[in-house]
Amino acid sequence: MQPRDSERARPLPDPTLLEVLDSDVLLRCASYLDADELARLGRASAAFGTPQAGQQRSLANEAAHQRFQQSATDDERRCLPKQEDESDIGLYRALEQLREPLSFDELAGDGFSLQEQHPARVTRTVTHPARPARVTHTLGWSTAVSGLVMRGGKHFVQFKITANNGYQGSHIVDLGVIRPVSLTNGIDLGADWRGSVNPVDITSRDDPEVSEKLRSQRTSRWGNSDIHCCSYDCDDGHCRVTDWDTYVPDYEWHGCEGLGGIGTIGLLLDLDEGTLSVFKNHRYLGVMKGSGLSGEYCWFTSVCTPCAVSMLKSRAPN
């Protein structure tokens, strides 16, 4: 046995040794761990995972609580109101995720590819007619969803759309927010989605299976709002909204403008006001959705024409 192997095989210290250490010392040690490490520590050791007599929190949760209080900015605190059923470790994990670069964590549909070196960029390669009708299920929509769950405060993202496969027409792309649901877990691309994945098109009349499977994922964290998906249509600038039940027609809004071809669309989600505003090529267009957005949402894009879509988190404009 090599020295390194021998060192790895050495047994863990006797748990009773932890009992003779001052809780402040243990807390100091735990404060160097990230949220996932604190969670594992709490599960592995009662000394860290169980509140001691007279203590409101376990040492692991207390360490997470102190790290959050010491490091979170005012803007971050507004973005992360604590949920009723959320532990301090869970809140600290949400803070870590809020600080990470955005990435597309779920892809649904054919013709989409995600580069490992660029997790916030997806490329659509399937070719379709230059200006297809929106409502047909044979178009082969594909959707990518970010894993960042937004629950409060202001969030700003820029979607950059670039051409692919020499396509020069107007790009059929939806950009917006969606509830933190899975589009693929228990939902079949062929049988349920019928080969076309765009969550803003779903109603119980036209897509009963998908509608039921999406709405069944509802949690108390969605709040009272029935706006489960809201998007900006890059083709004509219309606002598209759905509760995954009844049909809601697309509509124009003050400042409504399509992107047309390639370019950048910025979206500002204000969960304090319940609004979604749009910026076209860094120019403010206006408030697309003036009220009603509350609870948890993620960023998403649905794409129908050959193009690449990149997503970049930025500081929210004033």
SULTALIN-V321806 format. One record per run of one state. SS is the DSSP state (@ for helix, = for strand, . for the rest). FROM is the first residue (numbers start at 1). TO is the last residue. If there is no record, write none. Layout:
# SULTALIN-V321806
ss=SS from=FROM to=TO
ss=SS from=FROM to=TO
This chain:
# SULTALIN-V321806
ss=. from=1 to=2
ss=@ from=3 to=9
ss=. from=10 to=15
ss=@ from=16 to=19
ss=. from=20 to=22
ss=@ from=23 to=30
ss=. from=31 to=34
ss=@ from=35 to=44
ss=. from=45 to=45
ss=@ from=46 to=49
ss=. from=50 to=58
ss=@ from=59 to=71
ss=. from=72 to=73
ss=@ from=74 to=79
ss=. from=80 to=87
ss=@ from=88 to=99
ss=. from=100 to=103
ss== from=104 to=108
ss=. from=109 to=111
ss== from=112 to=115
ss=. from=116 to=117
ss== from=118 to=124
ss=. from=125 to=136
ss=@ from=137 to=139
ss=. from=140 to=141
ss== from=142 to=146
ss=. from=147 to=149
ss== from=150 to=150
ss=. from=151 to=153
ss== from=154 to=163
ss=. from=164 to=172
ss== from=173 to=178
ss=. from=179 to=198
ss=@ from=199 to=201
ss=. from=202 to=207
ss=@ from=208 to=215
ss=. from=216 to=219
ss=@ from=220 to=222
ss=. from=223 to=228
ss== from=229 to=233
ss=. from=234 to=238
ss== from=239 to=242
ss=. from=243 to=250
ss== from=251 to=251
ss=. from=252 to=262
ss== from=263 to=270
ss=. from=271 to=274
ss== from=275 to=280
ss=. from=281 to=282
ss== from=283 to=289
ss=. from=290 to=296
ss== from=297 to=303
ss=. from=304 to=306
ss== from=307 to=314
ss=. from=315 to=318
